[in-house]
Amino acid sequence: MHARGLALKRRWQQARRAAGLTTAQPNLVMSSAVQVCWEKFCNYWDVEPRFVPISEEHPSLDGHDLASYVDENTIGVVAIMGVTYTGVYEPVAAISAALDEIQERTGVSVPIHVDAASGG
């Protein structure tokens, strides 16, 4: 995970530098049920983790309210294929659609990393 997360961070840094923008304060958006390796990545590589809470209504990261977590400093969104606690596959197409809407409104393009935890 660390190599994949670092690739997200480096691509974001390169794009920001090319645009003459700061590379301070990168963040990574993920479900609050994400595997601990992503929390470790954020800690080791100075990336702010932004956890989208899960609930009965939204038992996984599903794109709901994603605009509240994503901004120009977001290096990526992690979707999990096999959430540790439930085995649920997060709906990548719905997450992608939400990110497409965000990009249309703001111009911010955010990649998705699909973590094939138990579904790959």
N, C-alpha and C positions, 0 to 999 in steps of 0.2 A: 504494500500500500504506500509505503514511503516514497518509492520511485514514481509511482503514478501521481501522488499528491505533489511531489516536487516538480514533476513535468507540468502540472496545471499551474503551479506558482510561477515557474520560469517563463512559460508562454505568456502569462498575464503580465509579468514584469517586462518582457521584451516589447509587448504591444504598448504598454504604458510609456516606456522610455522612448519608443519611436514616435509617440504622440506628444512628447515633451511633458508628460505628467508624472507625478510622484508615484513611487512604488511602496509607500508606507501603508501600513494597516490593511494587508490582504485578509480576506475572510473566506471561509468555506461553509456552505450551507448543507445540512444533513438532518436526518431524522434524529429525534432524541433517543431512539433505540439503535443507533448506529453501533457497529462493533468498536471496541475500545481502541483498535489500531488507528482509527481515524482521529480519535482524541489525542493519541500519542503523537501522530503526525503533526497536528496543529501545535502541540506543545513544543516539539523538537524543532520545528521549522518556523516558529513565530507567525503563525496564522491564527486569526481569531475564529474559533468555532462558533457557528450560529446554528443552534439546535431548534428545529421545528418540532414543537411538542406533538405527541400523538394523543389521541383521545378516543372515546367510543365512536364518535362520529367520523373521525379521521384516524383509523388505526395504523396508518403508515404515512410516509411522505407521499402525498398524492397531487401536489400542485396547488392545493388550497392555501390561499393567503401567502403564496411564495413571494409576492412583491414586497411584503413587509420585511423580508430577510435578505433580498438580493439588492445589491447596489453596484456602483462602478468599481468597487474594490473586491468584488466576489470573483474568486479564481475558478470556482466551479460548484456544481451541485452533485452530491453523491446519492445515487439511487441504489438500493440494496435488493438483490435477488436472493431472498432468503433471510429475512430479519431474524436475528438470533432468538428473540423471545417467542415469536409466533410462527416463523417459517414463511410469512407472507412475502410475496414478490411485490415490490413497489411498482406502481404503474408508470413505466418510463414514458410512454406516449403522452399521458396526462401531464407529467412533469415537463416534458418537452413543449407541449402546447402552452403551458403557463409561461415558460421561458420565452417562447415566441411572442406571446402577447406583451410581455415586459419589454422585449427588444423593439417591438413595433412602437410602443409608447415612449420609450426612453432612449433607444439607440444602444443600450447596453446588451452585448452579446455574451452569454454565459454558457460554457460547455457543461455537459453532463458526463460524469464518470459512473458507469454501471459496475457496481461491485458484485461480482458473481459469487457471493459468499457460499451459497449452497445450491445455486442454480446454474453454475457455469460448467 
